[in-house]
């Protein structure tokens, strides 16, 4: 499976609101790539409101959300920094099934390779 993560960062003109729009797949394996963006957003202009919007993601693993929340809550270097709001879809979306793979080719009767 190809689990790509895409993030669009939106900063309001006043600099007090930062929203990270996440699309693609958030998994246990790739969630660590999102945290540095969250950390950077928290330090832009204190106090800033940081929202991580996962509602448009195609696939979100519950463990990935838990690990991300843990990282936000337990970063010793970010004590007193702005809070982070994680917006998750109702019922985490599962990855769509992979398309069926062709395991054999049909050949016309009487056909033989040259």
MDTraj code that builds the backbone (N, CA, C; nanometers):
import mdtraj as md
import numpy as np

residues = "UNK UNK UNK UNK UNK UNK UNK UNK UNK UNK UNK UNK UNK UNK UNK UNK UNK UNK UNK UNK UNK UNK UNK UNK UNK UNK UNK UNK UNK UNK UNK UNK UNK UNK UNK UNK UNK UNK UNK UNK UNK UNK UNK UNK UNK UNK UNK UNK UNK UNK UNK UNK UNK UNK UNK UNK UNK UNK UNK UNK UNK UNK UNK UNK UNK UNK UNK UNK UNK UNK UNK UNK UNK UNK UNK UNK UNK UNK UNK UNK UNK UNK UNK UNK UNK UNK UNK UNK UNK UNK UNK UNK UNK UNK UNK UNK UNK UNK UNK UNK UNK UNK UNK UNK UNK UNK UNK UNK UNK UNK UNK UNK UNK UNK".split()
xyz = np.array([
    [0.0839, -0.1183, 0.0000],
    [0.0000, 0.0000, 0.0000],
    [0.0878, 0.1238, 0.0000],
    [0.0436, 0.2237, -0.0696],
    [0.1136, 0.3507, -0.0755],
    [0.0467, 0.4466, 0.0220],
    [0.1121, 0.4771, 0.1335],
    [0.0547, 0.5623, 0.2369],
    [0.1255, 0.6973, 0.2364],
    [0.0834, 0.7837, 0.1458],
    [0.1431, 0.9166, 0.1372],
    [0.0641, 1.0141, 0.2224],
    [0.1349, 1.1110, 0.2753],
    [0.0774, 1.2128, 0.3606],
    [0.1026, 1.3476, 0.2952],
    [0.0004, 1.4305, 0.2894],
    [0.0138, 1.5632, 0.2325],
    [-0.0414, 1.6638, 0.3324],
    [0.0303, 1.7754, 0.3510],
    [-0.0102, 1.8746, 0.4502],
    [-0.0080, 2.0131, 0.3867],
    [-0.1172, 2.0848, 0.4033],
    [-0.1269, 2.2235, 0.3612],
    [-0.1342, 2.3071, 0.4883],
    [-0.0454, 2.4057, 0.5015],
    [-0.0425, 2.4899, 0.6202],
    [-0.1067, 2.6236, 0.5851],
    [-0.2088, 2.6605, 0.6606],
    [-0.2785, 2.7870, 0.6406],
    [-0.2567, 2.8738, 0.7644],
    [-0.2008, 2.9927, 0.7424],
    [-0.1769, 3.0866, 0.8511],
    [-0.2637, 3.2090, 0.8265],
    [-0.3491, 3.2440, 0.9226],
    [-0.4315, 3.3632, 0.9093],
    [-0.3433, 3.4872, 0.9062],
    [-0.3945, 3.5914, 0.8447],
    [-0.3172, 3.7145, 0.8310],
    [-0.2738, 3.7730, 0.9655],
    [-0.3558, 3.7573, 1.0667],
    [-0.3186, 3.8107, 1.1983],
    [-0.2152, 3.7221, 1.2689],
    [-0.1916, 3.6029, 1.2166],
    [-0.0914, 3.5126, 1.2724],
    [-0.1313, 3.4425, 1.4000],
    [-0.2580, 3.4530, 1.4384],
    [-0.3010, 3.3903, 1.5632],
    [-0.3661, 3.2540, 1.5423],
    [-0.3927, 3.2189, 1.4183],
    [-0.4534, 3.0891, 1.3883],
    [-0.3727, 3.0199, 1.2795],
    [-0.3328, 2.8962, 1.3083],
    [-0.2629, 2.8136, 1.2110],
    [-0.3399, 2.6838, 1.1988],
    [-0.3699, 2.6457, 1.0753],
    [-0.4420, 2.5211, 1.0527],
    [-0.3602, 2.4356, 0.9569],
    [-0.3397, 2.3105, 0.9951],
    [-0.2719, 2.2146, 0.9086],
    [-0.3772, 2.1205, 0.8530],
    [-0.3980, 2.1277, 0.7216],
    [-0.4939, 2.0399, 0.6545],
    [-0.4186, 1.9172, 0.6054],
    [-0.4593, 1.8007, 0.6541],
    [-0.3906, 1.6763, 0.6202],
    [-0.4778, 1.5946, 0.5249],
    [-0.4182, 1.5511, 0.4154],
    [-0.4854, 1.4611, 0.3219],
    [-0.3951, 1.3402, 0.3001],
    [-0.4503, 1.2409, 0.2361],
    [-0.3748, 1.1178, 0.2146],
    [-0.3984, 1.0217, 0.3290],
    [-0.2924, 0.9562, 0.3726],
    [-0.3030, 0.8532, 0.4764],
    [-0.2149, 0.8888, 0.5957],
    [-0.2750, 0.8880, 0.7147],
    [-0.1989, 0.9069, 0.8380],
    [-0.1900, 0.7707, 0.9049],
    [-0.0674, 0.7196, 0.9134],
    [-0.0466, 0.5859, 0.9684],
    [0.0516, 0.5906, 1.0849],
    [0.0629, 0.4787, 1.1529],
    [0.1585, 0.4653, 1.2622],
    [0.3003, 0.4919, 1.2124],
    [0.3280, 0.4536, 1.0897],
    [0.4620, 0.4668, 1.0331],
    [0.4946, 0.6111, 0.9946],
    [0.3984, 0.6856, 0.9388],
    [0.4316, 0.8192, 0.8883],
    [0.3877, 0.9346, 0.9781],
    [0.3202, 0.9083, 1.0887],
    [0.2715, 1.0163, 1.1739],
    [0.3854, 1.1016, 1.2298],
    [0.5034, 1.0425, 1.2459],
    [0.6168, 1.1181, 1.3003],
    [0.6591, 1.2341, 1.2100],
    [0.6266, 1.2264, 1.0813],
    [0.6617, 1.3339, 0.9879],
    [0.5738, 1.4570, 1.0074],
    [0.4581, 1.4410, 1.0670],
    [0.3650, 1.5513, 1.0882],
    [0.4016, 1.6334, 1.2120],
    [0.4614, 1.5711, 1.3121],
    [0.4864, 1.6424, 1.4368],
    [0.5799, 1.7627, 1.4230],
    [0.6895, 1.7563, 1.3458],
    [0.7738, 1.8761, 1.3330],
    [0.6978, 1.9975, 1.2770],
    [0.6003, 1.9737, 1.1898],
    [0.5198, 2.0837, 1.1372],
    [0.4315, 2.1430, 1.2471],
    [0.3757, 2.0559, 1.3306],
    [0.2936, 2.1024, 1.4422],
    [0.3799, 2.1826, 1.5395],
    [0.4963, 2.1305, 1.5686],
    [0.5876, 2.1972, 1.6632],
    [0.6259, 2.3355, 1.6116],
    [0.6561, 2.3450, 1.4851],
    [0.6933, 2.4742, 1.4253],
    [0.5763, 2.5712, 1.4298],
    [0.4574, 2.5238, 1.4010],
    [0.3385, 2.6090, 1.4031],
    [0.3140, 2.6644, 1.5430],
    [0.3408, 2.5853, 1.6455],
    [0.3178, 2.6280, 1.7844],
    [0.4105, 2.7415, 1.8260],
    [0.5216, 2.7580, 1.7566],
    [0.6194, 2.8592, 1.7956],
    [0.6152, 2.9844, 1.7088],
    [0.5225, 2.9928, 1.6144],
    [0.5199, 3.1083, 1.5233],
    [0.5023, 3.2398, 1.5980],
    [0.3870, 3.2631, 1.6534],
    [0.3574, 3.3859, 1.7266],
    [0.2740, 3.3476, 1.8477],
    [0.3367, 3.3288, 1.9616],
    [0.2574, 3.2933, 2.0792],
    [0.1693, 3.4104, 2.1208],
    [0.0505, 3.3919, 2.1672],
    [-0.0210, 3.2643, 2.1641],
    [-0.0882, 3.2435, 2.0288],
    [-0.0701, 3.1281, 1.9742],
    [-0.1293, 3.0928, 1.8460],
    [-0.2207, 2.9721, 1.8666],
    [-0.3281, 2.9675, 1.7925],
    [-0.4173, 2.8523, 1.7968],
    [-0.3789, 2.7603, 1.6817],
    [-0.3415, 2.6376, 1.7130],
    [-0.2995, 2.5406, 1.6111],
    [-0.4047, 2.4310, 1.6011],
    [-0.4542, 2.4099, 1.4794],
    [-0.5505, 2.3024, 1.4530],
    [-0.4921, 2.2098, 1.3484],
    [-0.5011, 2.0815, 1.3736],
    [-0.4600, 1.9804, 1.2764],
    [-0.5882, 1.9149, 1.2280],
    [-0.6238, 1.9402, 1.1032],
    [-0.7501, 1.8946, 1.0474],
    [-0.7291, 1.7661, 0.9676],
    [-0.7745, 1.6540, 1.0238],
    [-0.7614, 1.5228, 0.9598],
    [-0.8910, 1.4793, 0.8918],
    [-0.9904, 1.5682, 0.8870],
    [-1.1221, 1.5297, 0.8368],
    [-1.1239, 1.4979, 0.6876],
    [-1.0257, 1.5448, 0.6126],
    [-1.0223, 1.5166, 0.4688],
    [-0.9265, 1.4030, 0.4333],
    [-0.8647, 1.3421, 0.5331],
    [-0.7710, 1.2325, 0.5064],
    [-0.8468, 1.1101, 0.4554],
    [-0.7836, 1.0386, 0.3640],
    [-0.8449, 0.9184, 0.3064],
    [-0.8413, 0.8014, 0.4045],
    [-0.7376, 0.7987, 0.4877],
    [-0.7146, 0.6852, 0.5767],
    [-0.6464, 0.7375, 0.7025],
    [-0.7035, 0.7079, 0.8180],
    [-0.6453, 0.7518, 0.9454],
    [-0.6447, 0.6328, 1.0411],
    [-0.5260, 0.5962, 1.0870],
    [-0.5158, 0.4882, 1.1845],
    [-0.5286, 0.5460, 1.3246],
    [-0.6075, 0.4800, 1.4085],
    [-0.6297, 0.5266, 1.5459],
    [-0.4986, 0.5354, 1.6225],
    [-0.4091, 0.4403, 1.6023],
    [-0.2805, 0.4426, 1.6725],
    [-0.1982, 0.5634, 1.6314],
    [-0.2095, 0.6061, 1.5068],
    [-0.1366, 0.7237, 1.4596],
    [-0.1860, 0.8493, 1.5304],
    [-0.3167, 0.8608, 1.5489],
    [-0.3739, 0.9752, 1.6203],
    [-0.3280, 0.9727, 1.7657],
    [-0.3288, 0.8553, 1.8282],
    [-0.2845, 0.8426, 1.9671],
    [-0.1369, 0.8822, 1.9825],
    [-0.0531, 0.8365, 1.8907],
    [0.0897, 0.8693, 1.8974],
    [0.1127, 1.0192, 1.8770],
    [0.0370, 1.0782, 1.7875],
    [0.0482, 1.2216, 1.7618],
    [0.0046, 1.3020, 1.8846],
    [-0.1059, 1.2616, 1.9447],
    [-0.1524, 1.3294, 2.0672],
    [-0.0495, 1.3172, 2.1789],
    [0.0082, 1.1984, 2.1918],
    [0.1084, 1.1769, 2.2953],
    [0.2287, 1.2677, 2.2726],
    [0.2746, 1.2784, 2.1480],
    [0.3899, 1.3630, 2.1157],
    [0.3609, 1.5094, 2.1485],
    [0.2408, 1.5548, 2.1169],
    [0.2020, 1.6936, 2.1451],
    [0.1985, 1.7169, 2.2965],
    [0.1411, 1.6242, 2.3698],
    [0.1233, 1.6408, 2.5144],
    [0.2517, 1.6224, 2.5951],
    [0.3493, 1.5512, 2.5409],
    [0.4681, 1.5161, 2.6191],
    [0.5988, 1.5740, 2.5655],
    [0.5924, 1.6771, 2.4840],
    [0.7140, 1.7403, 2.4334],
    [0.7655, 1.8365, 2.5401],
    [0.8724, 1.7982, 2.6079],
    [0.9256, 1.8774, 2.7190],
    [0.9693, 2.0166, 2.6737],
    [1.0136, 2.0299, 2.5520],
    [1.0580, 2.1589, 2.5011],
    [0.9443, 2.2537, 2.4677],
    [0.8202, 2.2053, 2.4725],
    [0.7058, 2.2877, 2.4344],
    [0.6157, 2.3200, 2.5531],
    [0.6675, 2.3065, 2.6753],
    [0.5871, 2.3397, 2.7929],
    [0.5477, 2.4865, 2.7867],
    [0.4194, 2.5141, 2.8085],
    [0.3687, 2.6502, 2.8038],
    [0.3398, 2.7004, 2.6634],
    [0.3659, 2.6178, 2.5618],
    [0.3378, 2.6585, 2.4233],
    [0.1880, 2.6480, 2.3969],
    [0.1487, 2.7000, 2.2850],
    [0.0079, 2.6992, 2.2481],
    [-0.0470, 2.5579, 2.2390],
    [-0.1732, 2.5407, 2.2748],
    [-0.2345, 2.4078, 2.2643],
    [-0.2582, 2.3694, 2.1183],
    [-0.2772, 2.2409, 2.0972],
    [-0.3026, 2.1878, 1.9634],
    [-0.4357, 2.1151, 1.9643],
    [-0.5170, 2.1440, 1.8645],
    [-0.6465, 2.0782, 1.8494],
    [-0.6368, 1.9813, 1.7323],
    [-0.6657, 1.8541, 1.7574],
    [-0.6678, 1.7536, 1.6508],
    [-0.8129, 1.7299, 1.6107],
    [-0.8456, 1.7630, 1.4872],
    [-0.9808, 1.7425, 1.4359],
    [-0.9828, 1.6136, 1.3561],
    [-1.0523, 1.5139, 1.4076],
    [-1.0580, 1.3839, 1.3413],
    [-1.1980, 1.3591, 1.2873],
    [-1.2076, 1.2835, 1.1788],
    [-1.3394, 1.2509, 1.1258],
    [-1.4132, 1.1566, 1.2202],
    [-1.5443, 1.1612, 1.2152],
    [-1.6243, 1.0679, 1.2942],
    [-1.6036, 0.9292, 1.2363],
    [-1.5581, 0.8375, 1.3172],
    [-1.5277, 0.7032, 1.2665],
    [-1.4101, 0.7130, 1.1718],
    [-1.2919, 0.6799, 1.2188],
    [-1.1716, 0.6952, 1.1376],
    [-1.1828, 0.6167, 1.0076],
    [-1.1587, 0.6833, 0.8940],
    [-1.1722, 0.6141, 0.7656],
    [-1.0654, 0.5078, 0.7474],
    [-1.1076, 0.3951, 0.6964],
    [-1.0155, 0.2856, 0.6675],
    [-0.9645, 0.3037, 0.5257],
    [-0.8497, 0.2473, 0.4984],
    [-0.7923, 0.2585, 0.3641],
    [-0.8817, 0.1858, 0.2647],
    [-0.9100, 0.2474, 0.1501],
    [-0.9904, 0.1763, 0.0510],
    [-0.9175, 0.0495, 0.0064],
    [-0.9915, -0.0541, -0.0257],
    [-0.9258, -0.1785, -0.0665],
    [-0.8437, -0.1588, -0.1933],
    [-0.7354, -0.2313, -0.2004],
    [-0.6500, -0.2240, -0.3192],
    [-0.7232, -0.2881, -0.4373],
    [-0.6998, -0.2368, -0.5571],
    [-0.7637, -0.2987, -0.6731],
    [-0.7174, -0.4432, -0.6887],
    [-0.8065, -0.5252, -0.7388],
    [-0.7727, -0.6667, -0.7583],
    [-0.6583, -0.6785, -0.8581],
    [-0.5677, -0.7684, -0.8287],
    [-0.4548, -0.7899, -0.9185],
    [-0.4848, -0.9076, -1.0096],
    [-0.4444, -0.8958, -1.1332],
    [-0.4634, -1.0050, -1.2283],
    [-0.3548, -1.1087, -1.2010],
    [-0.3993, -1.2295, -1.1716],
    [-0.3024, -1.3342, -1.1398],
    [-0.2733, -1.4246, -1.2596],
    [-0.3590, -1.4202, -1.3585],
    [-0.3328, -1.4975, -1.4791],
    [-0.4003, -1.4270, -1.5972],
    [-0.3534, -1.4553, -1.7145],
    [-0.4087, -1.3948, -1.8346],
    [-0.4921, -1.4983, -1.9082],
    [-0.6031, -1.4555, -1.9600],
    [-0.6853, -1.5440, -2.0408],
    [-0.6291, -1.5470, -2.1817],
    [-0.6251, -1.6644, -2.2402],
    [-0.5748, -1.6784, -2.3757],
    [-0.6836, -1.7388, -2.4628],
    [-0.6835, -1.6949, -2.5842],
    [-0.7796, -1.7476, -2.6809],
    [-0.7489, -1.8942, -2.7069],
    [-0.8545, -1.9756, -2.7286],
    [-0.8318, -2.1182, -2.7562],
    [-0.7394, -2.1359, -2.8771],
    [-0.6474, -2.2267, -2.8668],
    [-0.5572, -2.2575, -2.9771],
    [-0.4380, -2.1628, -2.9864],
    [-0.4312, -2.0665, -2.8958],
    [-0.3204, -1.9711, -2.9006],
    [-0.2007, -2.0318, -2.8290],
    [-0.0842, -2.0172, -2.8892],
    [0.0390, -2.0665, -2.8279],
    [0.1465, -1.9617, -2.8497],
    [0.2329, -1.9399, -2.7511],
    [0.3398, -1.8409, -2.7687],
    [0.4332, -1.8844, -2.8798],
    [0.4895, -1.7904, -2.9483],
    [0.5788, -1.8195, -3.0608],
    [0.7172, -1.8514, -3.0142],
])
top = md.Topology()
chain = top.add_chain()
for i, resn in enumerate(residues, 1):
    res = top.add_residue(resn, chain, resSeq=i)
    for name in ("N", "CA", "C"):
        top.add_atom(name, md.element.get_by_symbol(name[0]), res)
traj = md.Trajectory(xyz[None], top)
